[in-house]
Amino acid sequence: MMNQAQRYQVLLAGVCSQIICIGIARFSYTPLLPVMQTQTWIGDLEGGWLAAANYAGYMLGALIAASVTDLGIKDRLYRWGLLMAVVTTLAMPLSDNLWVWSGLRFLSGLSSAASMLIASALILNWLIRHGHRSELGIHFAGVGVGIMVAALSVELLSYWSLSWDQQWLAFGALAALLTWPAWRWLPCPHASQPQGHAHLMQDQVPTRQFMWLMLAAYFCAGYGYVISATFIVTIVERIPDLQGMGALTFAVVGLAAAPAVMNWDLIARRLGYLNALILAYGLQIIGIMLPIWVHTLEAALFSALLFGGTFIGCVSLVLTMAGRLYPSKPAKLMGKMTLAYGAAQMFAPALTGMLAEQSGNYDLGLALAGGFVALGTVLIIWLKFSDPTAHQLDGQVQAKAVTG
């Protein structure tokens, strides 16, 4: 009973870290972007550039996560990441210089890797060592909760007539408050043997084809994800009949994302990882493309529901596969996968901002995003029917589903 209580405490530490590093340090920028565009000098091009700087920082964080194998160093990086998320958020209102903002957004992105990758690896390692199911659904629910916190906070703070800089300070204060449970409830790691589950720590080396096709497919998912994640509020606010609905739409993204990982865990148990990914990619294409075709509130909310319910599912499925293939050092493969995911995020927002600046809308940017996800779907289908590592992974999951 005590072991189960500690499991929930560890997972809640991860949830708090996701709210701090992803919900606040990373995603608060999305609902705040229209506010900053109204109250400061930045336009679509600069907005895309700041988003690209944030994702470049996240990519560096992924590189660090992929290169570090020592659990003690990972633990210190996790805690430094929490502090960096708080400091960079509080520092945003101290200047309105593009280069200062770019540097802060870069460091905020760097801190995001602490919760998304390093905390994921630490928690997964703890779960395996203590004999728990190696699923991160509750941990990743923090992403959706963080998005809801960001969206609803901007709506509330704007209702109270707080300016853009005051809103950044409010987010920083909230992040500082949540640092205590995120810091205290995740135990420092140790190198003891797993409790009766030593076989779970044996690594399975994937084929080269699996690695290259999955990296390419995940790159495509990263391109599709980042456009909606960065610009969805601005896209909705630009539709004349939907002005004022951007924050609500982003809150729906978070509402759909919060239970999404647990839902996709259940789907993957029945269908296998590859089939679950194909389904998630297909639904995400619809969610990305819908705002091009239909300009109603119902369509915007349904698009947000599909996007929120799939993007974090894609992430968790891929990272859980990485953890199953390399349980003794999950962050290494998680980091490589995230490098592919993050590579698209470095240039996609800047390109989309440039296209929007020239055309006056985001339709072409959304079409490109949907096209990339469609290409990723084709690659996963190819992998499903041709690769032994894919067959092995899905065979293990489906066998457990039958016997369980």
Secondary structure, DSSP 8 states (H G I E B T S, - for coil): -HHHHHHHHHHHHHHHHHIIIIIITTTTHHHHHHHHHHHSS--HHHHHHHHHHHHHHHHHHHHHHHH---HHHHHHHHHHHHHHHHHHHHHGGG---HHHHHHHHHHHHHHHHIIIIIHHHHHHHHHHHTT-----HHHHHHHHHHHHHHHHHHHHHHHTT--HHHHHHHHHHHHHHHHHHHHHSS--------SS-GGGG------HHHHHHHHHHHHHHHHHHHHHHHHHHHHHHHSGGGTT-HHHHHHHHHHHHTTHHHHHHHHHHHH-HHHHHHHHHHHHHHHHHHHHH--SHHHHHHHHHHHHHHHHHHHHHHHHHHHHH-TTSHHHHHHHHHHHHHHHHHHHHHHHHHHHHHHSSSHHHHHHHHHHHHHHHHHHHHHHHH-HHHHHHHHHHHHHHHH-
